[in-house]
Amino acid sequence: MSVARAYERLCAELAGPVRRDEPMARHTTFRIGGPADLFIQADCVSDLSALSRILGEDHIEWTVLGKGSNLLVSDEGYRGAVVVLGRDFRRHSIVDSYLHSGAAVALATLVQDAFSAGMSGLEFAVGIPGTVGGALAMNAGSRDEWIGGVVESVTLFVPGQGLRAIRGHEVPWGYRRTDLASRGIIVETVLRLAEGDAGRIRRAMEASLSRRKRSQPLGLPNAGSVFVNPEGDSAGRLIEAAGLKGARQGGAQVSDVHANFIVNSSGATARDVAMLMKRLRDAIRDQYGIELTPEVRFLGSFDAA
């Protein structure tokens, strides 16, 4: 693996910027994480083609990042390349009842633009952080409504092959999961909306946002829900019932607002968060015989989680 050689080749061939030793704390909502060897902004499809070829030839591991809203990066950083989507993937438009969006657009932007156009279908997504690509990859939403329910199509970039379009009904949408990330890089989507009453849309959005404000710790850095809710139960309820609401590990704390959130309360490290997650998982397994599955994605080397 030659990071220096890959860096020179990437700088020469890509339209987007490339940086070395980029602190990942700048790119995660946890505000935690050491440096990535390479940080690459792909501004177009040809950038994706070039970087996948160059990184493959230099045997450098790489991953795609949205807004870092469900990510915990190791304190030692990531021995690989982090790729973010730029210019061409930040465009969106509404045509008839369809919302065409690049994967790098903030989901909040689509929610607001749909409302402004009098279009219904994204009210459930108000207050959900992250990009459209990230929302598609994890099927963002609630137990009752999720983004997969309004997807007409998704376009992927498959390294070595190019672009591939998938119809929404061809994706196995599950609770907080899809297989899209394993198929390629999400670059674009078309969402199916419907004309709606502006007052009703506003009320639905206000109600959804109010619920999130009451039930989520919006004032401190966090990565959203830490664990996937087990079938028929709530991870937050289990953690609270186990007496671990408010539990601390270093600068990391189980939120006093919602026990399925861990917040960076005072300079938490990735190790703090990982150790606290392990403590929660062990307690729920020991007390209830339930194995909690992390919803947070780990990047880099971890020993405790």
C-alpha positions as protocol buffer text, in pm:
chain_id: "A"
residue {
  index: 1
  type: MET
  ca { x: 0 y: 0 z: 0 }
}
residue {
  index: 2
  type: SER
  ca { x: 145 y: 336 z: -103 }
}
residue {
  index: 3
  type: VAL
  ca { x: -63 y: 627 z: 26 }
}
residue {
  index: 4
  type: ALA
  ca { x: 186 y: 884 z: -103 }
}
residue {
  index: 5
  type: ARG
  ca { x: 176 y: 743 z: -456 }
}
residue {
  index: 6
  type: ALA
  ca { x: -202 y: 717 z: -454 }
}
residue {
  index: 7
  type: TYR
  ca { x: -226 y: 1076 z: -329 }
}
residue {
  index: 8
  type: GLU
  ca { x: -18 y: 1207 z: -619 }
}
residue {
  index: 9
  type: ARG
  ca { x: -218 y: 1010 z: -875 }
}
residue {
  index: 10
  type: LEU
  ca { x: -552 y: 1119 z: -727 }
}
residue {
  index: 11
  type: CYS
  ca { x: -452 y: 1486 z: -724 }
}
residue {
  index: 12
  type: ALA
  ca { x: -352 y: 1458 z: -1090 }
}
residue {
  index: 13
  type: GLU
  ca { x: -666 y: 1281 z: -1215 }
}
residue {
  index: 14
  type: LEU
  ca { x: -960 y: 1397 z: -1001 }
}
residue {
  index: 15
  type: ALA
  ca { x: -1164 y: 1715 z: -1036 }
}
residue {
  index: 16
  type: GLY
  ca { x: -1242 y: 1717 z: -662 }
}
residue {
  index: 17
  type: PRO
  ca { x: -992 y: 1793 z: -383 }
}
residue {
  index: 18
  type: VAL
  ca { x: -781 y: 1529 z: -207 }
}
residue {
  index: 19
  type: ARG
  ca { x: -629 y: 1567 z: 141 }
}
residue {
  index: 20
  type: ARG
  ca { x: -395 y: 1357 z: 353 }
}
residue {
  index: 21
  type: ASP
  ca { x: -429 y: 1285 z: 726 }
}
residue {
  index: 22
  type: GLU
  ca { x: -771 y: 1450 z: 753 }
}
residue {
  index: 23
  type: PRO
  ca { x: -909 y: 1458 z: 1113 }
}
residue {
  index: 24
  type: MET
  ca { x: -1237 y: 1268 z: 1099 }
}
residue {
  index: 25
  type: ALA
  ca { x: -1372 y: 1450 z: 1405 }
}
residue {
  index: 26
  type: ARG
  ca { x: -1449 y: 1729 z: 1156 }
}
residue {
  index: 27
  type: HIS
  ca { x: -1675 y: 1498 z: 956 }
}
residue {
  index: 28
  type: THR
  ca { x: -1882 y: 1307 z: 1213 }
}
residue {
  index: 29
  type: THR
  ca { x: -2177 y: 1425 z: 1419 }
}
residue {
  index: 30
  type: PHE
  ca { x: -2011 y: 1265 z: 1724 }
}
residue {
  index: 31
  type: ARG
  ca { x: -1721 y: 1511 z: 1672 }
}
residue {
  index: 32
  type: ILE
  ca { x: -1491 y: 1216 z: 1736 }
}
residue {
  index: 33
  type: GLY
  ca { x: -1226 y: 1045 z: 1524 }
}
residue {
  index: 34
  type: GLY
  ca { x: -858 y: 1042 z: 1433 }
}
residue {
  index: 35
  type: PRO
  ca { x: -712 y: 1107 z: 1086 }
}
residue {
  index: 36
  type: ALA
  ca { x: -794 y: 921 z: 767 }
}
residue {
  index: 37
  type: ASP
  ca { x: -493 y: 852 z: 545 }
}
residue {
  index: 38
  type: LEU
  ca { x: -679 y: 1005 z: 250 }
}
residue {
  index: 39
  type: PHE
  ca { x: -991 y: 1220 z: 228 }
}
residue {
  index: 40
  type: ILE
  ca { x: -1128 y: 1246 z: -125 }
}
residue {
  index: 41
  type: GLN
  ca { x: -1413 y: 1451 z: -267 }
}
residue {
  index: 42
  type: ALA
  ca { x: -1554 y: 1294 z: -583 }
}
residue {
  index: 43
  type: ASP
  ca { x: -1722 y: 1570 z: -785 }
}
residue {
  index: 44
  type: CYS
  ca { x: -1845 y: 1356 z: -1073 }
}
residue {
  index: 45
  type: VAL
  ca { x: -1885 y: 999 z: -1195 }
}
residue {
  index: 46
  type: SER
  ca { x: -1545 y: 1007 z: -1368 }
}
residue {
  index: 47
  type: ASP
  ca { x: -1390 y: 1091 z: -1028 }
}
residue {
  index: 48
  type: LEU
  ca { x: -1552 y: 779 z: -882 }
}
residue {
  index: 49
  type: SER
  ca { x: -1421 y: 570 z: -1169 }
}
residue {
  index: 50
  type: ALA
  ca { x: -1068 y: 706 z: -1132 }
}
residue {
  index: 51
  type: LEU
  ca { x: -1047 y: 680 z: -753 }
}
residue {
  index: 52
  type: SER
  ca { x: -1183 y: 326 z: -747 }
}
residue {
  index: 53
  type: ARG
  ca { x: -920 y: 225 z: -1004 }
}
residue {
  index: 54
  type: ILE
  ca { x: -630 y: 404 z: -833 }
}
residue {
  index: 55
  type: LEU
  ca { x: -715 y: 288 z: -482 }
}
residue {
  index: 56
  type: GLY
  ca { x: -761 y: -66 z: -610 }
}
residue {
  index: 57
  type: GLU
  ca { x: -425 y: -66 z: -786 }
}
residue {
  index: 58
  type: ASP
  ca { x: -254 y: 64 z: -471 }
}
residue {
  index: 59
  type: HIS
  ca { x: -447 y: -181 z: -249 }
}
residue {
  index: 60
  type: ILE
  ca { x: -593 y: 95 z: -32 }
}
residue {
  index: 61
  type: GLU
  ca { x: -916 y: 24 z: 155 }
}
residue {
  index: 62
  type: TRP
  ca { x: -1184 y: 289 z: 111 }
}
residue {
  index: 63
  type: THR
  ca { x: -1532 y: 380 z: 225 }
}
residue {
  index: 64
  type: VAL
  ca { x: -1797 y: 635 z: 129 }
}
residue {
  index: 65
  type: LEU
  ca { x: -1918 y: 890 z: 385 }
}
residue {
  index: 66
  type: GLY
  ca { x: -2223 y: 1113 z: 395 }
}
residue {
  index: 67
  type: LYS
  ca { x: -2259 y: 1358 z: 684 }
}
residue {
  index: 68
  type: GLY
  ca { x: -2114 y: 1110 z: 934 }
}
residue {
  index: 69
  type: SER
  ca { x: -2438 y: 1099 z: 1132 }
}
residue {
  index: 70
  type: ASN
  ca { x: -2422 y: 730 z: 1225 }
}
residue {
  index: 71
  type: LEU
  ca { x: -2048 y: 679 z: 1238 }
}
residue {
  index: 72
  type: LEU
  ca { x: -1787 y: 623 z: 1509 }
}
residue {
  index: 73
  type: VAL
  ca { x: -1428 y: 663 z: 1390 }
}
residue {
  index: 74
  type: SER
  ca { x: -1139 y: 517 z: 1590 }
}
residue {
  index: 75
  type: ASP
  ca { x: -919 y: 754 z: 1789 }
}
residue {
  index: 76
  type: GLU
  ca { x: -625 y: 622 z: 1585 }
}
residue {
  index: 77
  type: GLY
  ca { x: -809 y: 712 z: 1266 }
}
residue {
  index: 78
  type: TYR
  ca { x: -859 y: 507 z: 951 }
}
residue {
  index: 79
  type: ARG
  ca { x: -582 y: 344 z: 751 }
}
residue {
  index: 80
  type: GLY
  ca { x: -756 y: 396 z: 421 }
}
residue {
  index: 81
  type: ALA
  ca { x: -943 y: 650 z: 212 }
}
residue {
  index: 82
  type: VAL
  ca { x: -1269 y: 825 z: 299 }
}
residue {
  index: 83
  type: VAL
  ca { x: -1469 y: 935 z: -4 }
}
residue {
  index: 84
  type: VAL
  ca { x: -1738 y: 1203 z: 2 }
}
residue {
  index: 85
  type: LEU
  ca { x: -1959 y: 1302 z: -291 }
}
residue {
  index: 86
  type: GLY
  ca { x: -1937 y: 1659 z: -418 }
}
residue {
  index: 87
  type: ARG
  ca { x: -2051 y: 1893 z: -697 }
}
residue {
  index: 88
  type: ASP
  ca { x: -2254 y: 1678 z: -939 }
}
residue {
  index: 89
  type: PHE
  ca { x: -2415 y: 1483 z: -656 }
}
residue {
  index: 90
  type: ARG
  ca { x: -2551 y: 1793 z: -479 }
}
residue {
  index: 91
  type: ARG
  ca { x: -2817 y: 1873 z: -739 }
}
residue {
  index: 92
  type: HIS
  ca { x: -3190 y: 1815 z: -704 }
}
residue {
  index: 93
  type: SER
  ca { x: -3516 y: 1912 z: -872 }
}
residue {
  index: 94
  type: ILE
  ca { x: -3888 y: 1838 z: -862 }
}
residue {
  index: 95
  type: VAL
  ca { x: -4044 y: 1734 z: -1193 }
}
residue {
  index: 96
  type: ASP
  ca { x: -4418 y: 1669 z: -1185 }
}
residue {
  index: 97
  type: SER
  ca { x: -4460 y: 1445 z: -878 }
}
residue {
  index: 98
  type: TYR
  ca { x: -4104 y: 1313 z: -877 }
}
residue {
  index: 99
  type: LEU
  ca { x: -3811 y: 1449 z: -677 }
}
residue {
  index: 100
  type: HIS
  ca { x: -3477 y: 1384 z: -846 }
}
residue {
  index: 101
  type: SER
  ca { x: -3184 y: 1410 z: -606 }
}
residue {
  index: 102
  type: GLY
  ca { x: -2814 y: 1348 z: -592 }
}
residue {
  index: 103
  type: ALA
  ca { x: -2693 y: 1139 z: -301 }
}
residue {
  index: 104
  type: ALA
  ca { x: -2495 y: 1426 z: -141 }
}
residue {
  index: 105
  type: VAL
  ca { x: -2800 y: 1650 z: -90 }
}
residue {
  index: 106
  type: ALA
  ca { x: -2896 y: 1696 z: 275 }
}
residue {
  index: 107
  type: LEU
  ca { x: -3219 y: 1510 z: 351 }
}
residue {
  index: 108
  type: ALA
  ca { x: -3343 y: 1820 z: 537 }
}
residue {
  index: 109
  type: THR
  ca { x: -3315 y: 2018 z: 212 }
}
residue {
  index: 110
  type: LEU
  ca { x: -3543 y: 1776 z: 29 }
}
residue {
  index: 111
  type: VAL
  ca { x: -3798 y: 1781 z: 310 }
}
residue {
  index: 112
  type: GLN
  ca { x: -3814 y: 2161 z: 303 }
}
residue {
  index: 113
  type: ASP
  ca { x: -3825 y: 2184 z: -77 }
}
residue {
  index: 114
  type: ALA
  ca { x: -4103 y: 1925 z: -100 }
}
residue {
  index: 115
  type: PHE
  ca { x: -4304 y: 2126 z: 153 }
}
residue {
  index: 116
  type: SER
  ca { x: -4243 y: 2451 z: -36 }
}
residue {
  index: 117
  type: ALA
  ca { x: -4368 y: 2286 z: -356 }
}
residue {
  index: 118
  type: GLY
  ca { x: -4681 y: 2155 z: -182 }
}
residue {
  index: 119
  type: MET
  ca { x: -4569 y: 1793 z: -221 }
}
residue {
  index: 120
  type: SER
  ca { x: -4643 y: 1524 z: 37 }
}
residue {
  index: 121
  type: GLY
  ca { x: -4447 y: 1210 z: 119 }
}
residue {
  index: 122
  type: LEU
  ca { x: -4144 y: 1324 z: 319 }
}
residue {
  index: 123
  type: GLU
  ca { x: -4311 y: 1463 z: 631 }
}
residue {
  index: 124
  type: PHE
  ca { x: -4181 y: 1170 z: 838 }
}
residue {
  index: 125
  type: ALA
  ca { x: -3821 y: 1267 z: 756 }
}
residue {
  index: 126
  type: VAL
  ca { x: -3824 y: 1612 z: 914 }
}
residue {
  index: 127
  type: GLY
  ca { x: -3539 y: 1642 z: 1164 }
}
residue {
  index: 128
  type: ILE
  ca { x: -3349 y: 1337 z: 1035 }
}
residue {
  index: 129
  type: PRO
  ca { x: -2982 y: 1436 z: 984 }
}
residue {
  index: 130
  type: GLY
  ca { x: -2752 y: 1324 z: 707 }
}
residue {
  index: 131
  type: THR
  ca { x: -2756 y: 1300 z: 330 }
}
residue {
  index: 132
  type: VAL
  ca { x: -2998 y: 1137 z: 90 }
}
residue {
  index: 133
  type: GLY
  ca { x: -2743 y: 864 z: 17 }
}
residue {
  index: 134
  type: GLY
  ca { x: -2705 y: 783 z: 385 }
}
residue {
  index: 135
  type: ALA
  ca { x: -3082 y: 783 z: 433 }
}
residue {
  index: 136
  type: LEU
  ca { x: -3122 y: 534 z: 148 }
}
residue {
  index: 137
  type: ALA
  ca { x: -2838 y: 311 z: 270 }
}
residue {
  index: 138
  type: MET
  ca { x: -2998 y: 269 z: 612 }
}
residue {
  index: 139
  type: ASN
  ca { x: -3364 y: 314 z: 507 }
}
residue {
  index: 140
  type: ALA
  ca { x: -3402 y: 611 z: 741 }
}
residue {
  index: 141
  type: GLY
  ca { x: -3736 y: 675 z: 906 }
}
residue {
  index: 142
  type: SER
  ca { x: -3948 y: 536 z: 1186 }
}
residue {
  index: 143
  type: ARG
  ca { x: -4103 y: 196 z: 1257 }
}
residue {
  index: 144
  type: ASP
  ca { x: -4406 y: 298 z: 1053 }
}
residue {
  index: 145
  type: GLU
  ca { x: -4264 y: 514 z: 771 }
}
residue {
  index: 146
  type: TRP
  ca { x: -3930 y: 513 z: 595 }
}
residue {
  index: 147
  type: ILE
  ca { x: -3770 y: 652 z: 286 }
}
residue {
  index: 148
  type: GLY
  ca { x: -3788 y: 321 z: 102 }
}
residue {
  index: 149
  type: GLY
  ca { x: -4165 y: 367 z: 84 }
}
residue {
  index: 150
  type: VAL
  ca { x: -4130 y: 660 z: -159 }
}
residue {
  index: 151
  type: VAL
  ca { x: -3834 y: 546 z: -370 }
}
residue {
  index: 152
  type: GLU
  ca { x: -3906 y: 514 z: -740 }
}
residue {
  index: 153
  type: SER
  ca { x: -3548 y: 430 z: -836 }
}
residue {
  index: 154
  type: VAL
  ca { x: -3188 y: 440 z: -715 }
}
residue {
  index: 155
  type: THR
  ca { x: -2879 y: 484 z: -931 }
}
residue {
  index: 156
  type: LEU
  ca { x: -2556 y: 320 z: -815 }
}
residue {
  index: 157
  type: PHE
  ca { x: -2199 y: 349 z: -932 }
}
residue {
  index: 158
  type: VAL
  ca { x: -2045 y: 0 z: -941 }
}
residue {
  index: 159
  type: PRO
  ca { x: -1663 y: 7 z: -955 }
}
residue {
  index: 160
  type: GLY
  ca { x: -1537 y: -151 z: -1275 }
}
residue {
  index: 161
  type: GLN
  ca { x: -1884 y: -149 z: -1430 }
}
residue {
  index: 162
  type: GLY
  ca { x: -2028 y: 202 z: -1420 }
}
residue {
  index: 163
  type: LEU
  ca { x: -2378 y: 326 z: -1343 }
}
residue {
  index: 164
  type: ARG
  ca { x: -2664 y: 89 z: -1264 }
}
residue {
  index: 165
  type: ALA
  ca { x: -3028 y: 184 z: -1208 }
}
residue {
  index: 166
  type: ILE
  ca { x: -3245 y: -16 z: -967 }
}
residue {
  index: 167
  type: ARG
  ca { x: -3622 y: 16 z: -932 }
}
residue {
  index: 168
  type: GLY
  ca { x: -3747 y: 88 z: -582 }
}
residue {
  index: 169
  type: HIS
  ca { x: -3942 y: -238 z: -564 }
}
residue {
  index: 170
  type: GLU
  ca { x: -3621 y: -432 z: -638 }
}
residue {
  index: 171
  type: VAL
  ca { x: -3462 y: -318 z: -312 }
}
residue {
  index: 172
  type: PRO
  ca { x: -3528 y: -530 z: 1 }
}
residue {
  index: 173
  type: TRP
  ca { x: -3621 y: -245 z: 237 }
}
residue {
  index: 174
  type: GLY
  ca { x: -3602 y: -348 z: 600 }
}
residue {
  index: 175
  type: TYR
  ca { x: -3614 y: -174 z: 935 }
}
residue {
  index: 176
  type: ARG
  ca { x: -3296 y: 39 z: 945 }
}
residue {
  index: 177
  type: ARG
  ca { x: -3131 y: -163 z: 668 }
}
residue {
  index: 178
  type: THR
  ca { x: -3099 y: -227 z: 294 }
}
residue {
  index: 179
  type: ASP
  ca { x: -2841 y: -404 z: 80 }
}
residue {
  index: 180
  type: LEU
  ca { x: -2768 y: -98 z: -133 }
}
residue {
  index: 181
  type: ALA
  ca { x: -2423 y: -26 z: 10 }
}
residue {
  index: 182
  type: SER
  ca { x: -2312 y: -378 z: -78 }
}
residue {
  index: 183
  type: ARG
  ca { x: -2423 y: -330 z: -440 }
}
residue {
  index: 184
  type: GLY
  ca { x: -2236 y: -8 z: -514 }
}
residue {
  index: 185
  type: ILE
  ca { x: -2212 y: 363 z: -434 }
}
residue {
  index: 186
  type: ILE
  ca { x: -2547 y: 540 z: -418 }
}
residue {
  index: 187
  type: VAL
  ca { x: -2522 y: 845 z: -646 }
}
residue {
  index: 188
  type: GLU
  ca { x: -2882 y: 944 z: -723 }
}
residue {
  index: 189
  type: THR
  ca { x: -3244 y: 867 z: -647 }
}
residue {
  index: 190
  type: VAL
  ca { x: -3592 y: 951 z: -770 }
}
residue {
  index: 191
  type: LEU
  ca { x: -3855 y: 985 z: -498 }
}
residue {
  index: 192
  type: ARG
  ca { x: -4226 y: 950 z: -563 }
}
residue {
  index: 193
  type: LEU
  ca { x: -4430 y: 1229 z: -402 }
}
residue {
  index: 194
  type: ALA
  ca { x: -4791 y: 1346 z: -424 }
}
residue {
  index: 195
  type: GLU
  ca { x: -4966 y: 1680 z: -427 }
}
residue {
  index: 196
  type: GLY
  ca { x: -5091 y: 1765 z: -79 }
}
residue {
  index: 197
  type: ASP
  ca { x: -5259 y: 2029 z: 128 }
}
residue {
  index: 198
  type: ALA
  ca { x: -4998 y: 2277 z: 257 }
}
residue {
  index: 199
  type: GLY
  ca { x: -5166 y: 2308 z: 597 }
}
residue {
  index: 200
  type: ARG
  ca { x: -5183 y: 1932 z: 649 }
}
residue {
  index: 201
  type: ILE
  ca { x: -4820 y: 1888 z: 540 }
}
residue {
  index: 202
  type: ARG
  ca { x: -4709 y: 2163 z: 779 }
}
residue {
  index: 203
  type: ARG
  ca { x: -4899 y: 2010 z: 1071 }
}
residue {
  index: 204
  type: ALA
  ca { x: -4754 y: 1665 z: 1002 }
}
residue {
  index: 205
  type: MET
  ca { x: -4401 y: 1808 z: 985 }
}
residue {
  index: 206
  type: GLU
  ca { x: -4446 y: 2009 z: 1304 }
}
residue {
  index: 207
  type: ALA
  ca { x: -4581 y: 1705 z: 1487 }
}
residue {
  index: 208
  type: SER
  ca { x: -4291 y: 1488 z: 1369 }
}
residue {
  index: 209
  type: LEU
  ca { x: -4032 y: 1750 z: 1461 }
}
residue {
  index: 210
  type: SER
  ca { x: -4192 y: 1805 z: 1800 }
}
residue {
  index: 211
  type: ARG
  ca { x: -4169 y: 1431 z: 1874 }
}
residue {
  index: 212
  type: ARG
  ca { x: -3801 y: 1429 z: 1782 }
}
residue {
  index: 213
  type: LYS
  ca { x: -3726 y: 1733 z: 1998 }
}
residue {
  index: 214
  type: ARG
  ca { x: -3899 y: 1573 z: 2297 }
}
residue {
  index: 215
  type: SER
  ca { x: -3735 y: 1235 z: 2256 }
}
residue {
  index: 216
  type: GLN
  ca { x: -3385 y: 1305 z: 2120 }
}
residue {
  index: 217
  type: PRO
  ca { x: -3081 y: 1487 z: 2265 }
}
residue {
  index: 218
  type: LEU
  ca { x: -3045 y: 1749 z: 1995 }
}
residue {
  index: 219
  type: GLY
  ca { x: -2815 y: 1978 z: 2194 }
}
residue {
  index: 220
  type: LEU
  ca { x: -2509 y: 1751 z: 2226 }
}
residue {
  index: 221
  type: PRO
  ca { x: -2294 y: 1573 z: 1964 }
}
residue {
  index: 222
  type: ASN
  ca { x: -2428 y: 1223 z: 1900 }
}
residue {
  index: 223
  type: ALA
  ca { x: -2466 y: 970 z: 1620 }
}
residue {
  index: 224
  type: GLY
  ca { x: -2839 y: 906 z: 1640 }
}
residue {
  index: 225
  type: SER
  ca { x: -2977 y: 578 z: 1765 }
}
residue {
  index: 226
  type: VAL
  ca { x: -2694 y: 358 z: 1890 }
}
residue {
  index: 227
  type: PHE
  ca { x: -2871 y: 22 z: 1860 }
}
residue {
  index: 228
  type: VAL
  ca { x: -3136 y: -119 z: 1630 }
}
residue {
  index: 229
  type: ASN
  ca { x: -3461 y: -179 z: 1817 }
}
residue {
  index: 230
  type: PRO
  ca { x: -3505 y: -554 z: 1872 }
}
residue {
  index: 231
  type: GLU
  ca { x: -3818 y: -716 z: 1735 }
}
residue {
  index: 232
  type: GLY
  ca { x: -4120 y: -616 z: 1940 }
}
residue {
  index: 233
  type: ASP
  ca { x: -3926 y: -398 z: 2184 }
}
residue {
  index: 234
  type: SER
  ca { x: -3725 y: -78 z: 2217 }
}
residue {
  index: 235
  type: ALA
  ca { x: -3351 y: -62 z: 2282 }
}
residue {
  index: 236
  type: GLY
  ca { x: -3404 y: 259 z: 2476 }
}
residue {
  index: 237
  type: ARG
  ca { x: -3665 y: 98 z: 2700 }
}
residue {
  index: 238
  type: LEU
  ca { x: -3438 y: -199 z: 2772 }
}
residue {
  index: 239
  type: ILE
  ca { x: -3139 y: 21 z: 2856 }
}
residue {
  index: 240
  type: GLU
  ca { x: -3348 y: 243 z: 3082 }
}
residue {
  index: 241
  type: ALA
  ca { x: -3505 y: -60 z: 3253 }
}
residue {
  index: 242
  type: ALA
  ca { x: -3155 y: -193 z: 3318 }
}
residue {
  index: 243
  type: GLY
  ca { x: -3082 y: 126 z: 3513 }
}
residue {
  index: 244
  type: LEU
  ca { x: -2827 y: 257 z: 3264 }
}
residue {
  index: 245
  type: LYS
  ca { x: -2991 y: 580 z: 3154 }
}
residue {
  index: 246
  type: GLY
  ca { x: -2734 y: 852 z: 3227 }
}
residue {
  index: 247
  type: ALA
  ca { x: -2447 y: 602 z: 3262 }
}
residue {
  index: 248
  type: ARG
  ca { x: -2103 y: 746 z: 3182 }
}
residue {
  index: 249
  type: GLN
  ca { x: -1773 y: 628 z: 3045 }
}
residue {
  index: 250
  type: GLY
  ca { x: -1514 y: 903 z: 3028 }
}
residue {
  index: 251
  type: GLY
  ca { x: -1667 y: 1186 z: 2824 }
}
residue {
  index: 252
  type: ALA
  ca { x: -1943 y: 964 z: 2679 }
}
residue {
  index: 253
  type: GLN
  ca { x: -2286 y: 941 z: 2842 }
}
residue {
  index: 254
  type: VAL
  ca { x: -2610 y: 755 z: 2784 }
}
residue {
  index: 255
  type: SER
  ca { x: -2852 y: 1040 z: 2717 }
}
residue {
  index: 256
  type: ASP
  ca { x: -3089 y: 1149 z: 2993 }
}
residue {
  index: 257
  type: VAL
  ca { x: -3342 y: 1226 z: 2719 }
}
residue {
  index: 258
  type: HIS
  ca { x: -3338 y: 892 z: 2534 }
}
residue {
  index: 259
  type: ALA
  ca { x: -3142 y: 588 z: 2651 }
}
residue {
  index: 260
  type: ASN
  ca { x: -3070 y: 466 z: 2296 }
}
residue {
  index: 261
  type: PHE
  ca { x: -2853 y: 772 z: 2236 }
}
residue {
  index: 262
  type: ILE
  ca { x: -2496 y: 817 z: 2354 }
}
residue {
  index: 263
  type: VAL
  ca { x: -2379 y: 1178 z: 2365 }
}
residue {
  index: 264
  type: ASN
  ca { x: -2034 y: 1331 z: 2359 }
}
residue {
  index: 265
  type: SER
  ca { x: -2084 y: 1528 z: 2678 }
}
residue {
  index: 266
  type: SER
  ca { x: -1728 y: 1641 z: 2746 }
}
residue {
  index: 267
  type: GLY
  ca { x: -1450 y: 1551 z: 2505 }
}
residue {
  index: 268
  type: ALA
  ca { x: -1539 y: 1185 z: 2463 }
}
residue {
  index: 269
  type: THR
  ca { x: -1305 y: 955 z: 2275 }
}
residue {
  index: 270
  type: ALA
  ca { x: -1407 y: 676 z: 2042 }
}
residue {
  index: 271
  type: ARG
  ca { x: -1283 y: 432 z: 2303 }
}
residue {
  index: 272
  type: ASP
  ca { x: -1516 y: 590 z: 2562 }
}
residue {
  index: 273
  type: VAL
  ca { x: -1814 y: 540 z: 2332 }
}
residue {
  index: 274
  type: ALA
  ca { x: -1715 y: 186 z: 2232 }
}
residue {
  index: 275
  type: MET
  ca { x: -1664 y: 80 z: 2595 }
}
residue {
  index: 276
  type: LEU
  ca { x: -2000 y: 228 z: 2695 }
}
residue {
  index: 277
  type: MET
  ca { x: -2172 y: 49 z: 2407 }
}
residue {
  index: 278
  type: LYS
  ca { x: -2014 y: -280 z: 2517 }
}
residue {
  index: 279
  type: ARG
  ca { x: -2131 y: -219 z: 2873 }
}
residue {
  index: 280
  type: LEU
  ca { x: -2487 y: -163 z: 2749 }
}
residue {
  index: 281
  type: ARG
  ca { x: -2484 y: -471 z: 2525 }
}
residue {
  index: 282
  type: ASP
  ca { x: -2345 y: -692 z: 2801 }
}
residue {
  index: 283
  type: ALA
  ca { x: -2604 y: -570 z: 3051 }
}
residue {
  index: 284
  type: ILE
  ca { x: -2900 y: -626 z: 2816 }
}
residue {
  index: 285
  type: ARG
  ca { x: -2769 y: -970 z: 2721 }
}
residue {
  index: 286
  type: ASP
  ca { x: -2718 y: -1070 z: 3085 }
}
residue {
  index: 287
  type: GLN
  ca { x: -3050 y: -932 z: 3215 }
}
residue {
  index: 288
  type: TYR
  ca { x: -3285 y: -1002 z: 2923 }
}
residue {
  index: 289
  type: GLY
  ca { x: -3109 y: -1251 z: 2698 }
}
residue {
  index: 290
  type: ILE
  ca { x: -3134 y: -1004 z: 2408 }
}
residue {
  index: 291
  type: GLU
  ca { x: -2838 y: -927 z: 2183 }
}
residue {
  index: 292
  type: LEU
  ca { x: -2850 y: -563 z: 2077 }
}
residue {
  index: 293
  type: THR
  ca { x: -2724 y: -492 z: 1725 }
}
residue {
  index: 294
  type: PRO
  ca { x: -2531 y: -167 z: 1676 }
}
residue {
  index: 295
  type: GLU
  ca { x: -2687 y: 83 z: 1439 }
}
residue {
  index: 296
  type: VAL
  ca { x: -2375 y: 297 z: 1458 }
}
residue {
  index: 297
  type: ARG
  ca { x: -2112 y: 202 z: 1200 }
}
residue {
  index: 298
  type: PHE
  ca { x: -1748 y: 163 z: 1314 }
}
residue {
  index: 299
  type: LEU
  ca { x: -1455 y: 286 z: 1107 }
}
residue {
  index: 300
  type: GLY
  ca { x: -1099 y: 200 z: 1200 }
}
residue {
  index: 301
  type: SER
  ca { x: -966 y: -37 z: 1465 }
}
residue {
  index: 302
  type: PHE
  ca { x: -1171 y: -109 z: 1780 }
}
residue {
  index: 303
  type: ASP
  ca { x: -1104 y: -355 z: 2060 }
}
residue {
  index: 304
  type: ALA
  ca { x: -1389 y: -277 z: 2303 }
}
residue {
  index: 305
  type: ALA
  ca { x: -1704 y: -294 z: 2085 }
}
